[in-house]
Amino acid sequence: MSVQSIVFNKRYYTVNTARDYLKRNGYRWDDKIDETPKTYRFRQLPPKFKNYLIRKKGAVSFVIGYD
């Protein structure tokens, strides 16, 4: 299992505060952000997994990929 993406709720996070969270917690980020009307998504790995699981931790969700 690996973290494929980290998703931030826009109600609680801006792009800058989301990047601060990623930096503080040892995750990576780049200039490509997948944005929806309600979320920012930062990919950690390409979407190569067969199955996904979402774990919520407050206003942050982790998309966990596994085979």
PDB file of N, CA, C and O in Angstrom:
ATOM      1  N   MET A   1       0.829  -1.182   0.000  1.00  0.00           N
ATOM      2  CA  MET A   1       0.000   0.000   0.000  1.00  0.00           C
ATOM      3  C   MET A   1       0.874   1.245   0.000  1.00  0.00           C
ATOM      4  O   MET A   1       1.910   1.296   0.662  1.00  0.00           O
ATOM      5  N   SER A   2       0.443   2.237  -0.745  1.00  0.00           N
ATOM      6  CA  SER A   2       1.180   3.498  -0.825  1.00  0.00           C
ATOM      7  C   SER A   2       0.212   4.662  -0.954  1.00  0.00           C
ATOM      8  O   SER A   2      -0.887   4.516  -1.488  1.00  0.00           O
ATOM      9  N   VAL A   3       0.634   5.822  -0.456  1.00  0.00           N
ATOM     10  CA  VAL A   3      -0.175   7.031  -0.627  1.00  0.00           C
ATOM     11  C   VAL A   3      -0.045   7.477  -2.078  1.00  0.00           C
ATOM     12  O   VAL A   3       1.042   7.834  -2.534  1.00  0.00           O
ATOM     13  N   GLN A   4      -1.174   7.451  -2.804  1.00  0.00           N
ATOM     14  CA  GLN A   4      -1.171   7.856  -4.201  1.00  0.00           C
ATOM     15  C   GLN A   4      -1.422   9.355  -4.317  1.00  0.00           C
ATOM     16  O   GLN A   4      -0.783  10.026  -5.127  1.00  0.00           O
ATOM     17  N   SER A   5      -2.345   9.890  -3.516  1.00  0.00           N
ATOM     18  CA  SER A   5      -2.661  11.318  -3.535  1.00  0.00           C
ATOM     19  C   SER A   5      -3.079  11.776  -2.154  1.00  0.00           C
ATOM     20  O   SER A   5      -3.528  10.991  -1.318  1.00  0.00           O
ATOM     21  N   ILE A   6      -2.917  13.079  -1.939  1.00  0.00           N
ATOM     22  CA  ILE A   6      -3.404  13.717  -0.720  1.00  0.00           C
ATOM     23  C   ILE A   6      -4.357  14.817  -1.171  1.00  0.00           C
ATOM     24  O   ILE A   6      -4.019  15.651  -2.011  1.00  0.00           O
ATOM     25  N   VAL A   7      -5.563  14.798  -0.590  1.00  0.00           N
ATOM     26  CA  VAL A   7      -6.631  15.699  -1.008  1.00  0.00           C
ATOM     27  C   VAL A   7      -6.983  16.636   0.148  1.00  0.00           C
ATOM     28  O   VAL A   7      -7.229  16.193   1.269  1.00  0.00           O
ATOM     29  N   PHE A   8      -7.002  17.938  -0.145  1.00  0.00           N
ATOM     30  CA  PHE A   8      -7.284  18.958   0.859  1.00  0.00           C
ATOM     31  C   PHE A   8      -8.618  19.632   0.563  1.00  0.00           C
ATOM     32  O   PHE A   8      -8.899  20.000  -0.578  1.00  0.00           O
ATOM     33  N   ASN A   9      -9.428  19.787   1.589  1.00  0.00           N
ATOM     34  CA  ASN A   9     -10.700  20.477   1.475  1.00  0.00           C
ATOM     35  C   ASN A   9     -10.425  21.982   1.400  1.00  0.00           C
ATOM     36  O   ASN A   9      -9.761  22.536   2.277  1.00  0.00           O
ATOM     37  N   LYS A  10     -10.933  22.644   0.356  1.00  0.00           N
ATOM     38  CA  LYS A  10     -10.695  24.081   0.154  1.00  0.00           C
ATOM     39  C   LYS A  10     -11.317  24.952   1.244  1.00  0.00           C
ATOM     40  O   LYS A  10     -10.909  26.097   1.441  1.00  0.00           O
ATOM     41  N   ARG A  11     -12.277  24.419   1.930  1.00  0.00           N
ATOM     42  CA  ARG A  11     -12.903  25.198   3.011  1.00  0.00           C
ATOM     43  C   ARG A  11     -11.907  25.473   4.139  1.00  0.00           C
ATOM     44  O   ARG A  11     -12.037  26.460   4.862  1.00  0.00           O
ATOM     45  N   TYR A  12     -10.919  24.598   4.283  1.00  0.00           N
ATOM     46  CA  TYR A  12      -9.965  24.707   5.384  1.00  0.00           C
ATOM     47  C   TYR A  12      -8.534  24.993   4.932  1.00  0.00           C
ATOM     48  O   TYR A  12      -7.710  25.425   5.738  1.00  0.00           O
ATOM     49  N   TYR A  13      -8.232  24.759   3.664  1.00  0.00           N
ATOM     50  CA  TYR A  13      -6.860  24.909   3.169  1.00  0.00           C
ATOM     51  C   TYR A  13      -6.820  25.770   1.914  1.00  0.00           C
ATOM     52  O   TYR A  13      -7.699  25.693   1.056  1.00  0.00           O
ATOM     53  N   THR A  14      -5.783  26.588   1.830  1.00  0.00           N
ATOM     54  CA  THR A  14      -5.439  27.264   0.581  1.00  0.00           C
ATOM     55  C   THR A  14      -4.324  26.439  -0.060  1.00  0.00           C
ATOM     56  O   THR A  14      -3.830  25.491   0.550  1.00  0.00           O
ATOM     57  N   VAL A  15      -3.927  26.787  -1.272  1.00  0.00           N
ATOM     58  CA  VAL A  15      -2.813  26.074  -1.909  1.00  0.00           C
ATOM     59  C   VAL A  15      -1.566  26.196  -1.040  1.00  0.00           C
ATOM     60  O   VAL A  15      -0.845  25.217  -0.850  1.00  0.00           O
ATOM     61  N   ASN A  16      -1.308  27.389  -0.512  1.00  0.00           N
ATOM     62  CA  ASN A  16      -0.103  27.589   0.307  1.00  0.00           C
ATOM     63  C   ASN A  16      -0.133  26.817   1.616  1.00  0.00           C
ATOM     64  O   ASN A  16       0.880  26.236   2.008  1.00  0.00           O
ATOM     65  N   THR A  17      -1.276  26.797   2.304  1.00  0.00           N
ATOM     66  CA  THR A  17      -1.328  26.048   3.566  1.00  0.00           C
ATOM     67  C   THR A  17      -1.270  24.542   3.301  1.00  0.00           C
ATOM     68  O   THR A  17      -0.733  23.792   4.117  1.00  0.00           O
ATOM     69  N   ALA A  18      -1.822  24.093   2.163  1.00  0.00           N
ATOM     70  CA  ALA A  18      -1.715  22.680   1.800  1.00  0.00           C
ATOM     71  C   ALA A  18      -0.258  22.307   1.543  1.00  0.00           C
ATOM     72  O   ALA A  18       0.207  21.259   1.993  1.00  0.00           O
ATOM     73  N   ARG A  19       0.463  23.163   0.818  1.00  0.00           N
ATOM     74  CA  ARG A  19       1.892  22.896   0.573  1.00  0.00           C
ATOM     75  C   ARG A  19       2.685  22.886   1.872  1.00  0.00           C
ATOM     76  O   ARG A  19       3.592  22.072   2.040  1.00  0.00           O
ATOM     77  N   ASP A  20       2.348  23.788   2.796  1.00  0.00           N
ATOM     78  CA  ASP A  20       3.016  23.783   4.109  1.00  0.00           C
ATOM     79  C   ASP A  20       2.785  22.451   4.819  1.00  0.00           C
ATOM     80  O   ASP A  20       3.716  21.888   5.396  1.00  0.00           O
ATOM     81  N   TYR A  21       1.561  21.948   4.782  1.00  0.00           N
ATOM     82  CA  TYR A  21       1.237  20.658   5.391  1.00  0.00           C
ATOM     83  C   TYR A  21       2.079  19.546   4.767  1.00  0.00           C
ATOM     84  O   TYR A  21       2.658  18.721   5.474  1.00  0.00           O
ATOM     85  N   LEU A  22       2.139  19.535   3.438  1.00  0.00           N
ATOM     86  CA  LEU A  22       2.923  18.507   2.749  1.00  0.00           C
ATOM     87  C   LEU A  22       4.389  18.567   3.153  1.00  0.00           C
ATOM     88  O   LEU A  22       5.013  17.540   3.421  1.00  0.00           O
ATOM     89  N   LYS A  23       4.927  19.767   3.194  1.00  0.00           N
ATOM     90  CA  LYS A  23       6.338  19.947   3.561  1.00  0.00           C
ATOM     91  C   LYS A  23       6.604  19.482   4.991  1.00  0.00           C
ATOM     92  O   LYS A  23       7.574  18.767   5.241  1.00  0.00           O
ATOM     93  N   ARG A  24       5.752  19.882   5.923  1.00  0.00           N
ATOM     94  CA  ARG A  24       5.918  19.513   7.338  1.00  0.00           C
ATOM     95  C   ARG A  24       5.830  18.003   7.554  1.00  0.00           C
ATOM     96  O   ARG A  24       6.441  17.464   8.477  1.00  0.00           O
ATOM     97  N   ASN A  25       5.066  17.326   6.698  1.00  0.00           N
ATOM     98  CA  ASN A  25       4.839  15.897   6.885  1.00  0.00           C
ATOM     99  C   ASN A  25       5.617  15.009   5.927  1.00  0.00           C
ATOM    100  O   ASN A  25       5.344  13.812   5.829  1.00  0.00           O
ATOM    101  N   GLY A  26       6.586  15.586   5.216  1.00  0.00           N
ATOM    102  CA  GLY A  26       7.485  14.792   4.387  1.00  0.00           C
ATOM    103  C   GLY A  26       6.920  14.316   3.062  1.00  0.00           C
ATOM    104  O   GLY A  26       7.433  13.361   2.480  1.00  0.00           O
ATOM    105  N   TYR A  27       5.865  14.969   2.573  1.00  0.00           N
ATOM    106  CA  TYR A  27       5.306  14.617   1.273  1.00  0.00           C
ATOM    107  C   TYR A  27       5.830  15.570   0.220  1.00  0.00           C
ATOM    108  O   TYR A  27       6.358  16.634   0.541  1.00  0.00           O
ATOM    109  N   ARG A  28       5.682  15.184  -1.048  1.00  0.00           N
ATOM    110  CA  ARG A  28       6.187  16.019  -2.128  1.00  0.00           C
ATOM    111  C   ARG A  28       5.043  16.793  -2.776  1.00  0.00           C
ATOM    112  O   ARG A  28       3.867  16.479  -2.585  1.00  0.00           O
ATOM    113  N   TRP A  29       5.417  17.803  -3.538  1.00  0.00           N
ATOM    114  CA  TRP A  29       4.453  18.570  -4.315  1.00  0.00           C
ATOM    115  C   TRP A  29       5.180  19.181  -5.486  1.00  0.00           C
ATOM    116  O   TRP A  29       6.405  19.307  -5.480  1.00  0.00           O
ATOM    117  N   ASP A  30       4.421  19.556  -6.483  1.00  0.00           N
ATOM    118  CA  ASP A  30       4.982  20.262  -7.626  1.00  0.00           C
ATOM    119  C   ASP A  30       3.955  21.298  -8.068  1.00  0.00           C
ATOM    120  O   ASP A  30       2.996  21.563  -7.343  1.00  0.00           O
ATOM    121  N   ASP A  31       4.138  21.875  -9.224  1.00  0.00           N
ATOM    122  CA  ASP A  31       3.223  22.917  -9.679  1.00  0.00           C
ATOM    123  C   ASP A  31       1.912  22.365 -10.226  1.00  0.00           C
ATOM    124  O   ASP A  31       0.950  23.114 -10.398  1.00  0.00           O
ATOM    125  N   LYS A  32       1.863  21.063 -10.501  1.00  0.00           N
ATOM    126  CA  LYS A  32       0.622  20.478 -11.006  1.00  0.00           C
ATOM    127  C   LYS A  32      -0.271  20.074  -9.840  1.00  0.00           C
ATOM    128  O   LYS A  32       0.051  19.176  -9.062  1.00  0.00           O
ATOM    129  N   ILE A  33      -1.391  20.760  -9.746  1.00  0.00           N
ATOM    130  CA  ILE A  33      -2.372  20.482  -8.704  1.00  0.00           C
ATOM    131  C   ILE A  33      -3.686  20.153  -9.404  1.00  0.00           C
ATOM    132  O   ILE A  33      -4.146  20.915 -10.255  1.00  0.00           O
ATOM    133  N   ASP A  34      -4.281  19.036  -9.053  1.00  0.00           N
ATOM    134  CA  ASP A  34      -5.603  18.705  -9.573  1.00  0.00           C
ATOM    135  C   ASP A  34      -6.612  19.422  -8.677  1.00  0.00           C
ATOM    136  O   ASP A  34      -6.685  19.167  -7.475  1.00  0.00           O
ATOM    137  N   GLU A  35      -7.387  20.322  -9.284  1.00  0.00           N
ATOM    138  CA  GLU A  35      -8.305  21.158  -8.515  1.00  0.00           C
ATOM    139  C   GLU A  35      -9.752  20.900  -8.938  1.00  0.00           C
ATOM    140  O   GLU A  35     -10.062  20.833 -10.127  1.00  0.00           O
ATOM    141  N   THR A  36     -10.625  20.758  -7.948  1.00  0.00           N
ATOM    142  CA  THR A  36     -12.060  20.676  -8.182  1.00  0.00           C
ATOM    143  C   THR A  36     -12.684  21.872  -7.466  1.00  0.00           C
ATOM    144  O   THR A  36     -11.972  22.616  -6.792  1.00  0.00           O
ATOM    145  N   PRO A  37     -13.977  22.073  -7.593  1.00  0.00           N
ATOM    146  CA  PRO A  37     -14.582  23.203  -6.872  1.00  0.00           C
ATOM    147  C   PRO A  37     -14.399  23.136  -5.355  1.00  0.00           C
ATOM    148  O   PRO A  37     -14.429  24.169  -4.687  1.00  0.00           O
ATOM    149  N   LYS A  38     -14.210  21.933  -4.802  1.00  0.00           N
ATOM    150  CA  LYS A  38     -14.111  21.797  -3.345  1.00  0.00           C
ATOM    151  C   LYS A  38     -12.767  21.306  -2.823  1.00  0.00           C
ATOM    152  O   LYS A  38     -12.536  21.334  -1.614  1.00  0.00           O
ATOM    153  N   THR A  39     -11.863  20.853  -3.714  1.00  0.00           N
ATOM    154  CA  THR A  39     -10.614  20.251  -3.220  1.00  0.00           C
ATOM    155  C   THR A  39      -9.399  20.610  -4.064  1.00  0.00           C
ATOM    156  O   THR A  39      -9.498  21.024  -5.218  1.00  0.00           O
ATOM    157  N   TYR A  40      -8.233  20.425  -3.416  1.00  0.00           N
ATOM    158  CA  TYR A  40      -6.934  20.425  -4.093  1.00  0.00           C
ATOM    159  C   TYR A  40      -6.369  19.024  -3.928  1.00  0.00           C
ATOM    160  O   TYR A  40      -6.401  18.472  -2.828  1.00  0.00           O
ATOM    161  N   ARG A  41      -5.850  18.439  -5.005  1.00  0.00           N
ATOM    162  CA  ARG A  41      -5.282  17.095  -4.943  1.00  0.00           C
ATOM    163  C   ARG A  41      -3.822  17.154  -5.374  1.00  0.00           C
ATOM    164  O   ARG A  41      -3.495  17.658  -6.449  1.00  0.00           O
ATOM    165  N   PHE A  42      -2.954  16.629  -4.518  1.00  0.00           N
ATOM    166  CA  PHE A  42      -1.523  16.573  -4.796  1.00  0.00           C
ATOM    167  C   PHE A  42      -1.136  15.112  -4.970  1.00  0.00           C
ATOM    168  O   PHE A  42      -1.178  14.337  -4.014  1.00  0.00           O
ATOM    169  N   ARG A  43      -0.762  14.738  -6.181  1.00  0.00           N
ATOM    170  CA  ARG A  43      -0.363  13.354  -6.450  1.00  0.00           C
ATOM    171  C   ARG A  43       1.026  13.078  -5.892  1.00  0.00           C
ATOM    172  O   ARG A  43       1.951  13.880  -6.024  1.00  0.00           O
ATOM    173  N   GLN A  44       1.135  11.927  -5.273  1.00  0.00           N
ATOM    174  CA  GLN A  44       2.415  11.460  -4.767  1.00  0.00           C
ATOM    175  C   GLN A  44       3.005  10.408  -5.705  1.00  0.00           C
ATOM    176  O   GLN A  44       4.223  10.310  -5.856  1.00  0.00           O
ATOM    177  N   LEU A  45       2.138   9.632  -6.326  1.00  0.00           N
ATOM    178  CA  LEU A  45       2.532   8.579  -7.266  1.00  0.00           C
ATOM    179  C   LEU A  45       1.561   8.586  -8.437  1.00  0.00           C
ATOM    180  O   LEU A  45       0.418   9.015  -8.276  1.00  0.00           O
ATOM    181  N   PRO A  46       1.977   8.126  -9.600  1.00  0.00           N
ATOM    182  CA  PRO A  46       1.046   8.022 -10.729  1.00  0.00           C
ATOM    183  C   PRO A  46      -0.090   7.045 -10.396  1.00  0.00           C
ATOM    184  O   PRO A  46       0.091   6.146  -9.575  1.00  0.00           O
ATOM    185  N   PRO A  47      -1.243   7.214 -11.020  1.00  0.00           N
ATOM    186  CA  PRO A  47      -2.374   6.318 -10.739  1.00  0.00           C
ATOM    187  C   PRO A  47      -2.192   4.960 -11.422  1.00  0.00           C
ATOM    188  O   PRO A  47      -2.779   4.700 -12.472  1.00  0.00           O
ATOM    189  N   LYS A  48      -1.384   4.113 -10.825  1.00  0.00           N
ATOM    190  CA  LYS A  48      -1.031   2.823 -11.429  1.00  0.00           C
ATOM    191  C   LYS A  48      -1.606   1.627 -10.676  1.00  0.00           C
ATOM    192  O   LYS A  48      -1.386   0.482 -11.069  1.00  0.00           O
ATOM    193  N   PHE A  49      -2.329   1.881  -9.615  1.00  0.00           N
ATOM    194  CA  PHE A  49      -2.823   0.804  -8.761  1.00  0.00           C
ATOM    195  C   PHE A  49      -4.146   0.252  -9.278  1.00  0.00           C
ATOM    196  O   PHE A  49      -4.861   0.923 -10.022  1.00  0.00           O
ATOM    197  N   LYS A  50      -4.462  -0.974  -8.878  1.00  0.00           N
ATOM    198  CA  LYS A  50      -5.718  -1.598  -9.267  1.00  0.00           C
ATOM    199  C   LYS A  50      -6.861  -1.194  -8.336  1.00  0.00           C
ATOM    200  O   LYS A  50      -8.015  -1.119  -8.758  1.00  0.00           O
ATOM    201  N   ASN A  51      -6.539  -0.938  -7.088  1.00  0.00           N
ATOM    202  CA  ASN A  51      -7.553  -0.631  -6.076  1.00  0.00           C
ATOM    203  C   ASN A  51      -7.141   0.584  -5.259  1.00  0.00           C
ATOM    204  O   ASN A  51      -5.957   0.871  -5.087  1.00  0.00           O
ATOM    205  N   TYR A  52      -8.151   1.287  -4.760  1.00  0.00           N
ATOM    206  CA  TYR A  52      -7.891   2.489  -3.966  1.00  0.00           C
ATOM    207  C   TYR A  52      -8.768   2.498  -2.728  1.00  0.00           C
ATOM    208  O   TYR A  52      -9.866   1.942  -2.713  1.00  0.00           O
ATOM    209  N   LEU A  53      -8.264   3.131  -1.708  1.00  0.00           N
ATOM    210  CA  LEU A  53      -8.951   3.274  -0.440  1.00  0.00           C
ATOM    211  C   LEU A  53      -8.753   4.707   0.005  1.00  0.00           C
ATOM    212  O   LEU A  53      -7.659   5.249  -0.157  1.00  0.00           O
ATOM    213  N   ILE A  54      -9.773   5.337   0.558  1.00  0.00           N
ATOM    214  CA  ILE A  54      -9.641   6.717   1.025  1.00  0.00           C
ATOM    215  C   ILE A  54      -9.706   6.734   2.541  1.00  0.00           C
ATOM    216  O   ILE A  54     -10.623   6.182   3.149  1.00  0.00           O
ATOM    217  N   ARG A  55      -8.718   7.373   3.134  1.00  0.00           N
ATOM    218  CA  ARG A  55      -8.670   7.543   4.591  1.00  0.00           C
ATOM    219  C   ARG A  55      -8.771   9.026   4.899  1.00  0.00           C
ATOM    220  O   ARG A  55      -7.971   9.821   4.406  1.00  0.00           O
ATOM    221  N   LYS A  56      -9.734   9.397   5.701  1.00  0.00           N
ATOM    222  CA  LYS A  56      -9.913  10.805   6.055  1.00  0.00           C
ATOM    223  C   LYS A  56      -9.279  11.094   7.401  1.00  0.00           C
ATOM    224  O   LYS A  56      -9.324  10.287   8.330  1.00  0.00           O
ATOM    225  N   LYS A  57      -8.689  12.268   7.468  1.00  0.00           N
ATOM    226  CA  LYS A  57      -8.096  12.746   8.712  1.00  0.00           C
ATOM    227  C   LYS A  57      -8.453  14.225   8.803  1.00  0.00           C
ATOM    228  O   LYS A  57      -7.656  15.080   8.417  1.00  0.00           O
ATOM    229  N   GLY A  58      -9.637  14.530   9.308  1.00  0.00           N
ATOM    230  CA  GLY A  58     -10.102  15.909   9.355  1.00  0.00           C
ATOM    231  C   GLY A  58     -10.411  16.416   7.955  1.00  0.00           C
ATOM    232  O   GLY A  58     -11.181  15.796   7.222  1.00  0.00           O
ATOM    233  N   ALA A  59      -9.817  17.534   7.584  1.00  0.00           N
ATOM    234  CA  ALA A  59     -10.048  18.156   6.281  1.00  0.00           C
ATOM    235  C   ALA A  59      -9.086  17.634   5.219  1.00  0.00           C
ATOM    236  O   ALA A  59      -9.037  18.164   4.109  1.00  0.00           O
ATOM    237  N   VAL A  60      -8.317  16.591   5.558  1.00  0.00           N
ATOM    238  CA  VAL A  60      -7.346  16.004   4.626  1.00  0.00           C
ATOM    239  C   VAL A  60      -7.720  14.539   4.383  1.00  0.00           C
ATOM    240  O   VAL A  60      -8.008  13.797   5.323  1.00  0.00           O
ATOM    241  N   SER A  61      -7.711  14.137   3.118  1.00  0.00           N
ATOM    242  CA  SER A  61      -7.966  12.745   2.767  1.00  0.00           C
ATOM    243  C   SER A  61      -6.746  12.157   2.085  1.00  0.00           C
ATOM    244  O   SER A  61      -6.052  12.840   1.331  1.00  0.00           O
ATOM    245  N   PHE A  62      -6.491  10.897   2.351  1.00  0.00           N
ATOM    246  CA  PHE A  62      -5.377  10.184   1.749  1.00  0.00           C
ATOM    247  C   PHE A  62      -5.930   9.109   0.837  1.00  0.00           C
ATOM    248  O   PHE A  62      -6.712   8.264   1.273  1.00  0.00           O
ATOM    249  N   VAL A  63      -5.532   9.133  -0.426  1.00  0.00           N
ATOM    250  CA  VAL A  63      -5.922   8.088  -1.367  1.00  0.00           C
ATOM    251  C   VAL A  63      -4.797   7.060  -1.334  1.00  0.00           C
ATOM    252  O   VAL A  63      -3.668   7.338  -1.737  1.00  0.00           O
ATOM    253  N   ILE A  64      -5.127   5.879  -0.852  1.00  0.00           N
ATOM    254  CA  ILE A  64      -4.158   4.808  -0.692  1.00  0.00           C
ATOM    255  C   ILE A  64      -4.345   3.818  -1.833  1.00  0.00           C
ATOM    256  O   ILE A  64      -5.445   3.303  -2.036  1.00  0.00           O
ATOM    257  N   GLY A  65      -3.276   3.548  -2.580  1.00  0.00           N
ATOM    258  CA  GLY A  65      -3.340   2.610  -3.676  1.00  0.00           C
ATOM    259  C   GLY A  65      -2.762   1.265  -3.275  1.00  0.00           C
ATOM    260  O   GLY A  65      -1.776   1.202  -2.541  1.00  0.00           O
ATOM    261  N   TYR A  66      -3.375   0.187  -3.758  1.00  0.00           N
ATOM    262  CA  TYR A  66      -2.850  -1.147  -3.509  1.00  0.00           C
ATOM    263  C   TYR A  66      -3.267  -2.068  -4.648  1.00  0.00           C
ATOM    264  O   TYR A  66      -4.221  -1.784  -5.373  1.00  0.00           O
ATOM    265  N   ASP A  67      -2.555  -3.155  -4.795  1.00  0.00           N
ATOM    266  CA  ASP A  67      -2.858  -4.116  -5.873  1.00  0.00           C
ATOM    267  C   ASP A  67      -3.717  -5.242  -5.368  1.00  0.00           C
ATOM    268  O   ASP A  67      -4.070  -6.140  -6.133  1.00  0.00           O
TER     269      ASP A  67
END
